[in-house]
Every structure is written in C-alpha cells, then in structure tokens.
C-alpha cells in the first residue's frame, strides 16, 4: 500500500474536479491575464530580492489576484466567469515571474560587483540578450526536468508542498461558500493586516505602517567577540508553513537553527580572527552550505531508485515504445517524458553557444555546458524536494546555487580558466542552475495544487513555460533600471549576489572559507551515520536548511509545528486507549478511522494557515510595489518589537484553536462516536 512521507496508509486520491469531468482550463483569458501578472510579480520581487535577499512566493497572491480580477471582468460583462482550473493555470503562469526573478537576481548581479583585471566591474550593467536567453532556457529546463519529478515527489514521496496546498485551498474556498471561505479569506485578511502593521525597513524608511518591529531578539555580542543569535521573526506565513509541514519537520529545521546560530555562531565568532575576509554570520552560512552539500547528495541517493526509474522511462520512450497519454486519466497526463528529455537536451546547445560567446573557449563552453545539464537536473530535484518541505518562499535557493558554484569554479579553474572570463562562466552556469532549480520548485508547488484540484499536468507545464519565456524578456531590464537608480551593492545590498561573488572569487583568488564548508560536510556525515544506525527518520536537508536560514525564521515554523502537535494530542486524548476487546481487522479499522479523524481535525487548521500564508504573501507583493515607487505609508518610525510579540503569540494560539474548536462541533463528535462504537 502506498505511504506518504509521514508513514501510514494513504487514501485513494480524489481530486476536487473529477478526471472524467471536462471544464475550461487553458483558455486565452487565463493565458493573457497570467502573463500580465507574471510580469508584475517578476518586477516587484526583483527589487525585494535585491534589497532583503529573499523573494515572496507569488503562487498564493497570484491565485487571489487572478480570482479577483476575473470576477471583476465577469461582473463588467467583459469575459465569462472563470473556472477553478483556469484560475490555477493563470496563477501558475504568474508564479513563474517570481521564481525566475529569484534565479536571476541571486546570480547575475555578482558580475556587477566583481572586478576584472583592470579593476573595473566585469559588467557595468546586465547584458540583456545574454540574461534573457539564459533565464528563458534555464527556466524552461526547470519545467522539463520537473516533469519526471512530479510523480516521484508529489505522488510517491507525498511531500507536503505547503504553498501548493495553501493555493489549492484558497482556490477551493473561492469556489465554495460557508465556513471554509471564512477560514481562508478571514485568515487572509488577518495575515494582510499583520504584515501591513509590522515594520518593513527599506531605503525609504519604514514602508509599512510600522506599528511594531518585525522581530524579537537579534544578534548579540557577549564579551568582546562572542556572538549569539536568538529571537523570532514575526511572520504569520511561517506559522502557516510550520502547521502544514507538521511537527517532525518543524523540529528538524529548528534543531538545525539551534545548531547553527546558538552553538556554531558563538564558537565561530570567538575564534574568527579580526579582519578576516568573512564575518562570523557569513561563516555560519558556509557551514550550512557544507551540511547542505552532503545532505543534498544524500537526499538524491535516498530517492535514486525513483529518479533512475524516471530517467529510464524517458530514455526508453525515446528509443522504444512511447506511453499513450490518451489512455491515462486526465489528471495524470504530463508532457510525454521522451519529449521533455529530448527538448532538455536540445536546449543545452544554445546555452553552450552562449557560454562560448562569453568565454571564447570551446573547452570551457563544453565543460560548462555538461556541468550545467547534469547539475540543473540534480539540483532541480533537490530544490523540488526542499520546496516540498519548507515551501518556495523559504527554499534556500542560494544555498543550492552555492554548491553548483563551488563545483563549477573548482573544475573550470583546474581546466585553466582564469580571471574575469572564468568567473563569468561560473556565474552563468550558476544562473542556469538557479533559474532551473527555482522554476522546478515553483512548478512542483503548482503541480501539487493541480494534483489536489484535478488540473491537467501537461497544460500546467506548458503554461509555466509560457510564463518563464514572457518574464525573461523583462527581468534584465528591470534589474538594470534598479541598478541605475539605486546602485546594486550601494542602495540595494543584494546579499545573495555578494555571497556568489565571495565564493567565485574565493576559488579563483584562493581565499575560500574551506574550513567552514568541510566542517559542515563532516557534521552531515555524522548525522547520516548516527540516524541510520539508530534507525531514526531524519531529514539532513531540513536540518541543513535550519542552519542556513537565520534562526529568526526557524522559530515561527517551530511554533506552527507545535500547534499541529497540540491538536494531534487533543484528538488522541479522545481516541485513547484503544478498546482492549478490538482485535485484528476491527483494531486496524479503529486506528485507520482515528487517522482520518485527525486529518479532518487539521483541515480547518490547514485552511486557516493557508489564509495566513496568502495574506502575508499578498501584502508582501503590495509593499514591494510601494518600495519600488519610493512611497511610504508609515505612521511610526522605529517602533519597539514587544507589541508585535503579544499579537504574534496570539496568532500562533489562534492557528491551533481554529483546528481545536472543530473537535467540539456536532459533526465531529458524531465521528468520534462512530469511531468508538
């Protein structure tokens, strides 16, 4: 019997729209509106990512915006009302803009910061044709590679994909009425208000209302050098993520954060020499990168059978019999694997030509192209796996890209690449993989939504390619405008690009922080050995993510996971102990019915958590637009953090209560009576 990541039997999948029902899905209005939203999302998130080093997942805001615009157009008599599958397809296109922006802004701006042999920036501005081609082809590779991963990670591994679930719940609530709508859209409104009230510090000051600070705690110095990080980000979206991914994953992420910022940071800061090229915080992230490197390879190893099976099926379809997609249920029809793999191979050719144009070396172009193809697939799988655990907004894309940069930089350096030419080739390989991995993680979130709703996979995959290509034509121009207006590295700090610059220059100039990278690798090997010996189910990648992300982000995820654990306890109290007279199949039926009861109890919590994610993400995009326009709506500057702590704690309790109160409804009490009979 199939099982999910949490273990136990998995119920037969019943999509919201049955496979035998045909309703409008890929329509002109869905495609046009989706593309327009994709351009908006890519522009807004380009600034946000360059300024604060992270982007806001656009899947949920796009779903809400798409439904709102479509209903407005329908009421005006311009178009017919849209279906839920049209809305899902449109938000899939729109989300591509944000995902592609992340892949571009985390890598290419490094070339604006690195100096050539004459002491000038390697690029004075982004090369628009090069960036456009690499972004479009790299993003398309991510879509094509994620096709074989859909069945592996969404169906066989049954990963949560919190934003995919949240987006599906938002769309379903928009189609229905009653309490489900209140749970989602009530929480969405609450999440928007909380994000609006919480301070967001930018170049124009506090751009939000700023009624309270954005986090509790900070990085503190003990004595003269020893540093420690404690506290929590005030993020209702991360609360929702923690509830959806569950207690076990939340604990693993939190333990990683504790290891990185409560244990490693004090040690590293104490022994880091004054004037060292990297500060202690950056060194902790290198430590996390080392752990992530081994954890990523180990993750691929654990799902190797499924990946090899997918590759064999694709290769077999090219040289042998091809699957007849028409015989599969509608919600199982992907782009044919032989077509996906063949197209991916064909796309490698123009990318290699771009590498040759930049390096003027056939050897470097071919080697970089081979690295790109292999790394893009492997790290698309890793990014897709991570997106399934912590969501796209919290997916450490820069950490994945760092691993690629390390391998690429070392190999090209050994092959004789030097100076600005070699560093440009390294960054471009990293950009292809970053775009591919970012889009793969985003695509799998959308395919998770589609799996729940009953969308046609090949239509979503094709629509995402449309979103990638359309967004690629504007992202380079947007970054250049921002660079001219504010200066990347001056007004816009571009933290990820600085990290890519440090790593690439570290290899080519011999100042890489290998001690931290190797230390992280050793820790990962120890964790794998110990957990395997003790037969403990443990996600090394989740642990590595906790080290890499600031502890401020791990804490709210942990709180959300604790709320889900508490609700589980309340359900179990009503079911325990198992009646001693139950044996055999009757006992199994009782346990299975209890599991179903627990899942139903969590439905309202998932709905409410989905709304919190949607609200913060939507307001995040709105605030990004205010930042780009240079406007501020702040009523308080420099507000203290403690008022936010009280309200944030209430948000966490409210999230758990939304599920707990379901246990006292007449319908749910009847289920328990039925279980206990």
TILUMVO-486602 format. One record per residue (C-alpha): x, y, z. Coordinates in steps of 0.5 Angstrom, whole numbers, padded with zeros to 4 digits, always signed. Layout:
XYZ;...
***
This chain:
+0000+0000+0000;+0003+0007-0002;+0005+0011+0004;+0007+0019+0005;+0013+0022+0008;+0010+0021+0015;+0008+0014+0014;+0002+0010+0015;-0003+0008+0009;-0005+0014+0004;-0012+0014+0002;-0014+0014-0005;-0013+0021-0009;-0020+0024-0010;-0018+0031-0014;-0023+0037-0013;-0025+0036-0020;-0026+0029-0022;-0022+0026-0028;-0028+0025-0032;-0030+0032-0032;-0028+0037-0037;-0029+0044-0036;-0025+0050-0039;-0017+0050-0037;-0012+0053-0042;-0016+0059-0045;-0014+0065-0048;-0016+0070-0042;-0013+0065-0037;-0006+0066-0041;-0006+0073-0042;-0008+0075-0035;-0003+0070-0032;+0003+0073-0037;+0001+0080-0034;+0001+0078-0027;+0008+0074-0028;+0011+0081-0031;+0008+0085-0025;+0011+0079-0020;+0018+0079-0023;+0019+0086-0023;+0016+0087-0015;+0020+0081-0013;+0027+0083-0017;+0027+0089-0012;+0025+0086-0006;+0030+0080-0007;+0036+0085-0009;+0034+0089-0002;+0033+0084+0003;+0036+0078+0000;+0029+0074-0001;+0023+0074-0005;+0016+0073-0004;+0012+0067-0007;+0007+0069-0012;+0003+0063-0012;-0002+0065-0007;-0002+0072-0008;-0003+0071-0016;-0009+0066-0014;-0012+0071-0010;-0011+0077-0015;-0013+0072-0021;-0020+0071-0018;-0021+0078-0016;-0019+0081-0023;-0023+0075-0027;-0029+0076-0022;-0029+0084-0024;-0028+0083-0031;-0034+0078-0031;-0039+0083-0027;-0037+0088-0032;-0039+0083-0038;-0032+0083-0041;-0031+0076-0040;-0035+0070-0038;-0033+0068-0030;-0027+0063-0030;-0027+0056-0027;-0022+0054-0022;-0018+0050-0026;-0017+0057-0030;-0015+0060-0024;-0010+0055-0022;-0007+0055-0029;-0007+0063-0029;-0003+0063-0022;+0002+0058-0025;+0004+0063-0030;+0004+0069-0026;+0008+0065-0020;+0014+0064-0026;+0015+0071-0026;+0017+0071-0018;+0021+0064-0019;+0025+0067-0025;+0027+0073-0022;+0030+0070-0016;+0034+0065-0020;+0037+0072-0024;+0038+0077-0018;+0041+0072-0014;+0047+0071-0019;+0048+0076-0025;+0049+0082-0020;+0055+0079-0018;+0058+0081-0024;+0056+0088-0023;+0060+0087-0016;+0066+0083-0019;+0072+0087-0022;+0076+0085-0028;+0084+0085-0029;+0083+0093-0030;+0080+0094-0023;+0073+0095-0027;+0067+0092-0026;+0066+0086-0030;+0059+0088-0033;+0057+0095-0032;+0050+0093-0033;+0047+0087-0034;+0048+0084-0041;+0040+0084-0043;+0041+0079-0049;+0045+0074-0045;+0041+0075-0039;+0035+0074-0043;+0037+0068-0046;+0040+0064-0040;+0034+0066-0036;+0029+0063-0041;+0033+0057-0043;+0035+0056-0035;+0028+0057-0033;+0025+0052-0039;+0030+0047-0037;+0027+0047-0030;+0020+0046-0032;+0022+0040-0037;+0026+0037-0031;+0021+0037-0026;+0016+0033-0030;+0019+0027-0028;+0020+0029-0021;+0012+0030-0021;+0010+0023-0020;+0017+0022-0015;+0016+0028-0010;+0008+0029-0010;+0005+0022-0011;+0010+0017-0009;+0014+0021-0003;+0008+0025-0002;+0011+0031+0000;+0007+0037+0004;+0009+0043-0001;+0006+0048+0004;+0004+0053-0001;+0002+0049-0006;-0003+0046-0001;-0005+0053+0001;-0006+0056-0006;-0011+0050-0007;-0015+0051-0001;-0015+0059-0003;-0018+0057-0010;-0023+0052-0007;-0025+0057-0002;-0026+0062-0007;-0031+0056-0011;-0035+0055-0005;-0038+0058+0001;-0040+0058+0008;-0034+0057+0014;-0029+0054+0009;-0029+0061+0006;-0029+0065+0012;-0023+0060+0015;-0019+0062+0009;-0021+0069+0007;-0021+0071+0014;-0014+0069+0016;-0012+0072+0009;-0015+0079+0012;-0011+0078+0018;-0005+0076+0015;-0005+0082+0011;-0007+0087+0017;-0001+0084+0021;+0004+0084+0015;+0002+0092+0014;+0002+0093+0021;+0009+0090+0022;+0015+0095+0020;+0019+0093+0014;+0025+0098+0014;+0027+0100+0007;+0031+0105+0003;+0025+0110+0004;+0025+0108+0012;+0019+0104+0014;+0015+0103+0008;+0009+0099+0012;+0005+0102+0018;+0011+0100+0023;+0006+0100+0029;+0011+0095+0032;+0018+0092+0030;+0019+0086+0025;+0022+0081+0030;+0024+0080+0037;+0031+0079+0039;+0037+0080+0035;+0045+0078+0034;+0048+0080+0041;+0056+0080+0043;+0058+0077+0049;+0065+0080+0052;+0069+0083+0046;+0068+0078+0040;+0063+0072+0042;+0056+0073+0038;+0050+0069+0039;+0043+0070+0035;+0036+0069+0039;+0029+0071+0037;+0024+0070+0032;+0021+0074+0026;+0014+0076+0027;+0011+0072+0021;+0004+0069+0020;+0006+0066+0014;+0012+0062+0017;+0007+0060+0022;+0002+0057+0017;+0008+0054+0014;+0010+0050+0020;+0003+0048+0021;+0002+0045+0014;+0009+0041+0014;+0008+0039+0021;+0012+0038+0028;+0017+0033+0026;+0020+0037+0020;+0019+0044+0024;+0023+0041+0030;+0029+0038+0025;+0029+0045+0022;+0029+0049+0029;+0035+0044+0031;+0039+0046+0025;+0038+0053+0027;+0040+0052+0034;+0046+0048+0032;+0048+0054+0027;+0046+0060+0031;+0046+0058+0038;+0052+0053+0038;+0056+0055+0032;+0056+0062+0032;+0059+0063+0039;+0065+0059+0037;+0066+0061+0030;+0065+0069+0032;+0070+0067+0038;+0076+0064+0034;+0075+0068+0028;+0081+0073+0027;+0080+0080+0027;+0080+0083+0020;+0078+0076+0017;+0075+0076+0010;+0069+0074+0012;+0065+0076+0018;+0062+0070+0023;+0055+0070+0021;+0057+0069+0013;+0062+0063+0016;+0056+0060+0019;+0052+0060+0013;+0058+0057+0009;+0058+0052+0015;+0051+0051+0013;+0053+0050+0006;+0057+0045+0007;+0052+0041+0011;+0047+0042+0005;+0052+0040+0000;+0052+0033+0003;+0045+0033+0005;+0043+0034-0002;+0047+0029-0005;+0045+0024+0001;+0037+0026-0001;+0039+0025-0008;+0041+0018-0006;+0035+0016-0002;+0031+0017-0008;+0036+0015-0013;+0031+0009-0015;+0025+0013-0017;+0030+0018-0020;+0033+0013-0024;+0026+0010-0026;+0024+0016-0029;+0030+0017-0033;+0030+0010-0036;+0023+0011-0037;+0024+0018-0041;+0030+0015-0045;+0026+0008-0046;+0021+0013-0049;+0026+0016-0054;+0029+0009-0057;+0023+0005-0055;+0015+0005-0054;+0012+0011-0052;+0007+0012-0047;+0000+0013-0049;-0002+0019-0045;-0009+0019-0048;-0010+0013-0044;-0009+0016-0038;-0014+0020-0033;-0014+0027-0035;-0010+0029-0028;-0004+0024-0030;-0002+0027-0037;+0004+0030-0037;+0008+0033-0043;+0011+0026-0045;+0018+0024-0042;+0021+0023-0048;+0019+0030-0051;+0021+0033-0044;+0028+0030-0044;+0029+0031-0052;+0028+0038-0051;+0032+0039-0045;+0038+0036-0049;+0036+0041-0055;+0036+0047-0050;+0043+0045-0048;+0046+0047-0055;+0044+0055-0055;+0047+0055-0048;+0053+0052-0049;+0054+0057-0055;+0052+0063-0050;+0058+0060-0046;+0063+0060-0052;+0061+0067-0053;+0062+0070-0046;+0069+0065-0045;+0071+0065-0053;+0074+0058-0051;+0071+0051-0054;+0073+0047-0048;+0070+0052-0042;+0064+0052-0046;+0063+0045-0047;+0065+0043-0040;+0061+0049-0037;+0055+0046-0041;+0056+0039-0039;+0056+0041-0032;+0050+0046-0033;+0046+0040-0036;+0048+0035-0030;+0047+0040-0024;+0041+0043-0027;+0037+0036-0026;+0040+0034-0020;+0039+0041-0016;+0032+0042-0019;+0031+0035-0016;+0034+0038-0009;+0030+0045-0010;+0024+0041-0011;+0025+0037-0005;+0026+0043-0001;+0020+0047-0003;+0016+0041-0001;+0019+0041+0006;+0019+0049+0007;+0016+0052+0001;+0018+0056-0004;+0019+0063+0000;+0024+0059+0005;+0027+0055+0000;+0035+0056+0000;+0036+0057-0007;+0042+0061-0006;+0045+0055-0002;+0043+0050-0008;+0047+0055-0012;+0053+0056-0008;+0054+0048-0008;+0054+0049-0016;+0059+0055-0016;+0064+0051-0012;+0064+0045-0016;+0064+0049-0023;+0069+0054-0020;+0074+0049-0018;+0073+0045-0024;+0074+0051-0029;+0080+0053-0025;+0083+0046-0026;+0082+0047-0033;+0086+0053-0034;+0080+0058-0033;+0083+0065-0030;+0081+0072-0029;+0074+0075-0031;+0073+0070-0037;+0073+0064-0032;+0069+0068-0027;+0064+0070-0032;+0063+0063-0034;+0062+0060-0027;+0057+0066-0025;+0053+0064-0032;+0053+0056-0030;+0050+0058-0023;+0045+0063-0026;+0042+0057-0031;+0042+0052-0025;+0039+0057-0020;+0033+0059-0025;+0032+0052-0027;+0032+0050-0019;+0028+0056-0018;+0023+0054-0023;+0023+0047-0021;+0021+0048-0014;+0016+0053-0016;+0013+0048-0022;+0012+0043-0017;+0008+0047-0012;+0004+0049-0018;+0003+0041-0020;+0001+0040-0012;-0004+0045-0013;-0006+0042-0019;-0006+0035-0016;-0011+0037-0011;-0015+0041-0016;-0015+0036-0021;-0012+0040-0027;-0008+0037-0033;-0001+0037-0031;+0001+0038-0039;-0003+0044-0039;+0000+0047-0033;+0007+0045-0035;+0006+0049-0042;+0003+0055-0038;+0009+0055-0034;+0014+0055-0040;+0010+0061-0043;+0011+0065-0036;+0018+0063-0036;+0019+0066-0043;+0015+0072-0042;+0018+0074-0036;+0025+0073-0038;+0024+0079-0043;+0023+0084-0038;+0027+0082-0032;+0034+0084-0034;+0031+0091-0036;+0028+0091-0029;+0035+0090-0026;+0039+0095-0030;+0034+0100-0028;+0034+0099-0021;+0042+0099-0021;+0042+0106-0025;+0037+0108-0020;+0040+0106-0013;+0046+0102-0015;+0047+0095-0013;+0052+0094-0007;+0050+0101-0005;+0043+0102-0004;+0041+0095-0006;+0045+0091-0002;+0044+0084-0006;+0046+0080+0000;+0046+0073-0005;+0050+0076-0010;+0055+0078-0005;+0055+0071-0003;+0056+0069-0010;+0062+0074-0011;+0065+0072-0005;+0065+0064-0007;+0067+0065-0014;+0073+0070-0012;+0075+0065-0007;+0076+0060-0011;+0080+0064-0017;+0084+0068-0012;+0085+0063-0006;+0081+0066+0000;+0075+0061+0000;+0073+0059+0007;+0074+0052+0006;+0074+0050+0014;+0067+0052+0015;+0065+0048+0009;+0069+0042+0011;+0066+0042+0018;+0059+0043+0015;+0060+0037+0011;+0063+0033+0017;+0057+0034+0021;+0053+0032+0016;+0056+0025+0015;+0056+0024+0023;+0048+0026+0023;+0047+0021+0017;+0051+0015+0020;+0048+0016+0027;+0041+0017+0025;+0042+0011+0020;+0045+0007+0026;+0039+0009+0031;+0034+0008+0025;+0031+0015+0026;+0028+0018+0021;+0031+0025+0020;+0032+0030+0014;+0039+0032+0014;+0037+0037+0008;+0032+0040+0013;+0037+0041+0019;+0042+0044+0014;+0036+0049+0012;+0036+0051+0019;+0043+0052+0020;+0043+0056+0013;+0037+0060+0015;+0037+0066+0020;+0034+0063+0027;+0029+0068+0027;+0026+0064+0021;+0026+0058+0024;+0023+0060+0031;+0016+0061+0028;+0016+0055+0024;+0017+0051+0030;+0011+0055+0033;+0007+0053+0028;+0009+0046+0028;+0008+0046+0036;+0001+0048+0034;-0001+0042+0030;+0003+0037+0035;-0002+0040+0040;-0008+0039+0036;-0006+0032+0035;-0005+0031+0042;-0013+0033+0043;-0015+0028+0038;-0011+0023+0041;-0014+0024+0048;-0021+0023+0045;-0019+0016+0042;-0014+0013+0047;-0014+0008+0050;-0016+0003+0044;-0021-0001+0047;-0018-0008+0049;-0023-0012+0046;-0022-0010+0039;-0017-0015+0035;-0015-0016+0028;-0019-0012+0023;-0023-0009+0028;-0017-0006+0031;-0014-0004+0025;-0020+0000+0023;-0021+0003+0029;-0013+0006+0028;-0015+0008+0021;-0021+0012+0023;-0017+0015+0028;-0012+0017+0023;-0018+0020+0019;-0021+0024+0024;-0014+0027+0026;-0014+0029+0019;-0021+0032+0019;-0019+0036+0025;-0013+0039+0022;-0017+0041+0015;-0019+0048+0019;-0012+0049+0021;-0009+0048+0014;-0015+0053+0011;-0013+0058+0017;-0006+0057+0016;-0006+0057+0008;-0010+0064+0009;-0004+0067+0014;+0001+0065+0008;-0004+0068+0003;-0005+0074+0007;+0003+0076+0008;+0005+0074+0001;+0000+0078-0002;+0001+0084+0003;+0009+0083+0001;+0008+0084-0006;+0004+0090-0005;+0009+0093+0000;+0014+0091-0005;+0011+0096-0010;+0011+0101-0005;+0018+0101-0004;+0019+0101-0012;+0015+0107-0013;+0019+0110-0007;+0013+0111-0002;+0012+0110+0005;+0005+0110+0009;+0009+0109+0016;+0005+0112+0022;+0011+0110+0027;+0019+0110+0025;+0023+0106+0030;+0017+0102+0034;+0019+0097+0039;+0018+0090+0038;+0014+0088+0044;+0007+0090+0042;+0008+0085+0036;+0011+0080+0040;+0004+0080+0044;+0000+0080+0038;+0004+0075+0034;+0004+0070+0040;-0004+0071+0040;-0003+0069+0032;+0000+0062+0034;-0005+0061+0039;-0011+0063+0034;-0008+0058+0029;-0008+0052+0034;-0015+0054+0036;-0018+0054+0029;-0017+0047+0029;-0018+0045+0036;-0025+0048+0036;-0027+0043+0031;-0027+0038+0036;-0033+0041+0039;-0037+0041+0033;-0043+0036+0033;-0041+0033+0026;-0034+0032+0029;-0037+0029+0036;-0041+0024+0032;-0035+0022+0028;-0032+0020+0035;-0038+0017+0037;-0038+0012+0031;-0030+0011+0032;-0031+0009+0039;-0037+0004+0037;
***
